[in-house]
Amino acid sequence: MTKKYDFLIIGAGVAGMSFALKVARAGKYKIALCCKTTLDEANTAKAQGGIASVTNLLVDDFDKHIHDTMVAGDWISNPDAVRQVVTHAPEQIQELVHWGVHFDKQEDGSFDLHREGGHSEFRILHHADDTGFEIQRGLMEAVRQHPDIDVLENHFAVEIITQHHLGVRVTRRTPDIECYGAYILNPETGKVDTYLSKITLMATGGTGSVYATTTNPNIATGDGIAMVYRAKGKVEGMEFVQFHPTALYNPAETHPAYLITEAMRGYGGILRLPNGEEFMQKYDPRLSLAPRDIVARAIDHEMKVHGLDHVCLDVTHKDPEQTKHHFPNIYKKCLSIGIDITRQYIPVAPCAHYMCGGIKVNLDAESSIRRLYAVGECSCTGLHGGNRLASNSLIEAVVYADAAAKHSLQMVDHYDFNTRVPAWNDEGTMSVEEKVLIAQDVREVGQIMSTYVGIVRSDLRLRRAWERLDLLYEETEDLFKRVRPTKDICELRNMINVGYLITRQALERKESRGLHYTIDYPHPVESHPQPTF
């Protein structure tokens, strides 16, 4: 079956939904919003801490936010991308409010602002400790009510369509690769349908599930990045995997791990060893409010030195009622496993959390493939550089969704549907034994990545990961060619591709920078200029 849409959006977090709402304003285009599960299951909904924007102009300004972002990114962020996000953030906050998103406010009506690691001022807007869920809720209601947006839940994008599918040889040196839509798996029929589009937007989120433990939902398998890489699009910055320093340590629940928001350290939480000893003073003068890469490596080091499986976050010195008020969900979650955070330490450990790299895009969110845009965690805008500043991701998604919407609306009428695209060849069947092998291979990818491509790396570990992944790649590609596509085997292919990209780009960076730390090159290359603003 072939379907035609002016705009095909793959992924439905804050990036995909805000883009859909923005292009739908034109009132004359057919829009498909495709998500592989349901609208409410996205990384956006898991974001607890908040969304960063300069709003209190009495003490804060754009230059401060820009400087904080550049420092956190280890001075390799793209200054133009940083300025674009920071300066457009306030108007996009108002857009979210217009769509029905609620942020906590003070009694005088001003936003109740938090401060998080790496921020020099209080500039984090939030909704208690479930900000992402609130943003997702507001956008979902707006999307579902819009008559021009077709929501395709439980539909899985298998591949994007380019000249390759028309029999043209496409390589990474091909200068004019174009995207004509995507092949999408229909869950009801089990068949792969052809979706032709004038504009395609990739908003598939992150890659956390390639690691054995992650704060991301199970759906975060790097699908968009893998699809674009296979289509010969540019992918950058994959070595910069952010490990959140403080995921709740709970051996009974490892995937996804429960996130203990950065805002809890901004609130006054102190990192300690289980015996009560503080340790961050050994690593950074900002103590527990240092950027995430520094805190994660410090915790990792302390755990290895002392033979621990976790450290602790302490808020017992704070007012109990205030703690319950600011962090009601964390309080409830910890209480469910027997921990009263007003009286007991919270056991925490670093966990795969956010991908700073991804599909390379320009300031209009255009990828290297024509007619294909990328927004959100699957994209590499240059904002994050070597390390993401806390709460910059949600605002990046809405700012770049706005840029993509404005640019694509100018371009969409210049394109037409490519009706020469062939239907997907879906011959083949899959046995029960093959399904078992896929599940085992998924676990093996997680073990390889967590063991060899984690917080601290070496060339030896990275090469070992490469060899293991290469074997899995050959086996999986052979199987994929012989069977009818399913969500499980497509996700495995994508996870292997993403693991390969992280490993390869980590090997290529001959320095330690931001989130990438290797014992073979422990120091940064000082040729990176530190711009002044």
C-alpha positions, -999 to +999 in steps of 0.1 A: +000+000+000+012+035-009+002+066+010+011+103+004+017+130+029+031+165+024+049+161+058+060+128+072+072+130+108+089+100+123+089+102+161+065+119+185+083+134+214+084+172+220+104+176+188+080+157+165+048+170+180+058+206+181+069+205+145+036+189+135+016+216+152+037+244+136+034+232+100-003+224+106-009+261+111-007+265+073-040+247+071-034+232+037-011+202+042-015+165+050+006+156+079+015+121+093+029+117+127+044+082+130+055+067+163+065+032+170+045+028+202+020+053+215+022+090+217+028+090+255+059+068+254+088+090+246+120+103+262+102+136+266+078+121+291+107+108+312+124+142+316+120+153+352+141+183+358+128+210+334+135+232+305+161+260+304+153+295+294+163+330+304+132+345+320+144+364+351+160+394+334+168+410+368+197+386+373+200+365+342+207+372+305+214+354+272+252+358+275+253+340+308+232+311+294+254+310+263+286+309+284+273+282+307+264+261+276+298+266+260+316+257+293+295+225+297+302+216+261+339+218+267+342+247+242+334+226+211+297+236+208+287+255+177+284+291+189+258+299+163+236+270+174+241+279+210+230+315+204+201+304+183+187+282+210+193+305+239+179+337+223+148+319+209+140+300+240+117+326+257+093+328+228+092+290+225+083+287+262+054+310+255+044+288+226+044+257+249+022+277+274-001+286+245-005+249+237-016+242+272+016+232+290+017+243+327+049+254+345+050+259+382+047+296+393+054+317+424+026+334+443+033+366+423+027+348+390+063+346+379+078+312+370+093+292+399+128+287+386+152+259+396+190+258+392+209+227+380+245+216+375+265+239+352+240+268+353+252+301+369+216+313+375+181+300+384+166+295+349+150+260+348+112+261+344+095+230+357+063+212+366+071+196+400+095+168+391+076+155+360+082+184+335+087+162+305+054+144+312+036+177+315+050+189+282+041+156+265+006+158+279+000+193+266+013+186+232-006+153+229-039+170+236-031+197+210-020+171+183-050+148+188-074+177+184-059+189+151-078+177+121-048+179+097-025+156+117-029+118+112-014+101+142+000+066+133+006+048+166+025+015+167+039+021+132+076+014+128+098+031+102+121+005+086+141+027+062+139+061+046+136+061+008+163+076-014+176+072-049+191+040-037+157+024-039+153+035-075+184+015-085+209+045-083+242+038-066+244+061-035+277+065-015+288+089+012+303+111-015+270+114-035+263+151-033+225+152-040+209+124-020+172+130-016+146+116+007+112+106-008+096+093+024+099+060+043+090+023+043+068+018+074+057-014+091+019-016+097+013-035+129-022-047+119-012-063+086+024-071+093+033-056+059+057-027+051+038+001+034+053+029+013+048+064+026+057+091+001+063+126+013+075+160+002+092+167+035+104+141+060+113+150+096+133+126+118+125+130+155+131+095+168+149+104+201+179+088+217+200+058+219+201+048+256+188+012+250+221+002+233+235+001+269+226-025+295+212+001+319+197+034+309+171+060+321+156+059+286+125+040+277+130+007+259+121+023+226+153+045+226+171+023+201+186+050+178+163+042+149+165+076+132+203+079+134+207+043+121+183+049+092+200+081+081+235+065+084+224+036+062+211+061+037+246+077+036+236+108+056+261+126+079+262+115+116+285+133+140+294+135+177+284+099+186+313+095+210+296+120+233+272+097+253+259+114+284+257+092+315+234+108+340+252+108+373+223+099+395+200+071+384+183+054+413+202+022+421+177-005+423+189-040+411+153-051+407+147-024+380+175-018+356+158-010+323+147+017+323+164+029+354+146+056+374+161+090+371+169+112+401+167+146+386+196+171+385+173+196+402+176+176+434+213+186+435+203+222+426+179+220+455+209+213+478+214+175+476+249+164+485+267+134+470+282+111+496+297+077+500+274+052+518+294+060+550+284+096+548+317+110+535+315+138+508+338+133+478+331+159+451+355+184+466+383+162+453+371+167+417+356+201+412+351+234+431+314+234+421+310+202+441+277+184+435+267+211+410+295+204+386+285+194+350+273+159+344+304+145+327+326+155+357+301+142+383+296+109+364+333+103+362+338+112+398+311+087+409+325+061+386+359+065+401+347+064+437+327+033+430+357+015+415+382+027+443+359+016+471+344-015+454+308+000+455+278-006+433+264+029+441+270+061+460+244+082+477+225+115+473+216+132+506+187+156+511+180+146+547+193+181+558+165+198+538+130+206+551+110+173+547+078+190+536+096+211+510+113+180+497+080+162+493+065+193+476+093+198+451+099+161+443+066+143+449+072+115+424+108+108+435+096+107+471+068+082+462+091+061+440+118+058+467+092+051+494+080+022+472+113+005+477+116+013+513+136+045+512+122+077+529+144+104+512+136+129+540+154+106+565+176+082+544+202+086+516+192+078+480+214+051+464+225+064+430+248+053+401+256+067+367+234+054+338+233+059+300+210+089+295+215+112+265+231+112+231+248+146+223+256+136+187+234+123+160+222+133+125+242+164+115+220+194+108+224+231+100+206+260+117+174+252+098+175+216+110+183+203+075+203+171+073+229+164+046+201+146+027+177+169+008+141+171+020+151+154+052+152+173+085+161+161+120+151+176+153+156+166+190+179+140+205+185+122+172+200+153+157+234+169+162+228+207+160+262+215+176+244+229+207+258+204+232+293+200+219+312+176+242+285+175+269+249+186+273+241+213+298+213+202+320+177+210+307+190+223+274+176+194+254+139+201+256+144+237+247+167+227+218+139+204+205+113+231+203+136+259+190+149+236+162+113+223+155+104+260+149+134+265+126+126+234+107+089+243+103+097+278+090+122+265+065+103+235+053+071+255+048+091+277+024+103+246+005+074+221+005+056+235-025+088+232-046+088+194-042+065+167-055+060+130-047+083+105-064+059+079-077+086+057-091+094+043-057+089+005-057+070-014-030+089-032-003+098-068-010+084-085+021+091-121+013+103-145+040+092-158+074+108-159+109+110-189+131+106-190+169+143-199+171+153-168+152+132-146+176+150-161+206+184-153+189+173-117+184+164-113+221+198-127+230+216-104+206+199-073+220+212-083+255+247-088+240+247-054+224+239-038+258+267-059+276+293-049+249+285-012+251+283-010+289+315-030+294+337-015+267+322+018+256+312+033+290+322+063+310+359+055+309+373+041+277+405+028+261+416+019+226+418-018+236+382-018+250+369+001+220+385-023+195+371-052+214+337-037+212+341-031+174+351-067+168+321-080+188+297-057+171+310-065+136+302-102+142+267-093+153+263-070+124+271-097+098+248-122+115+219-098+118+222-084+082+222-120+069+190-127+089+173-095+079+177-103+042+160-137+047+130-127+068+100-105+067+108-073+088+095-071+124+100-044+149+124-066+169+148-073+142+147-037+129+155-024+164+184-049+167+198-037+134+196-001+145+212-008+179+241-025+163+245+004+138+244+029+167+268+009+188+292+008+158+290+046+153+296+054+190+326+030+190+341+042+157+338+079+165+352+073+200+382+056+184+387+085+160+388+112+187+424+111+199+418+132+231+396+132+262+369+158+258+336+164+275+318+131+278+345+111+260+372+101+283+399+076+273+429+065+293+450+064+262+446+102+255+437+116+289+441+153+279+422+175+255+437+188+224+442+225+231+437+236+195+400+242+201+395+280+206+375+293+235+353+320+220+343+351+239+308+366+238 
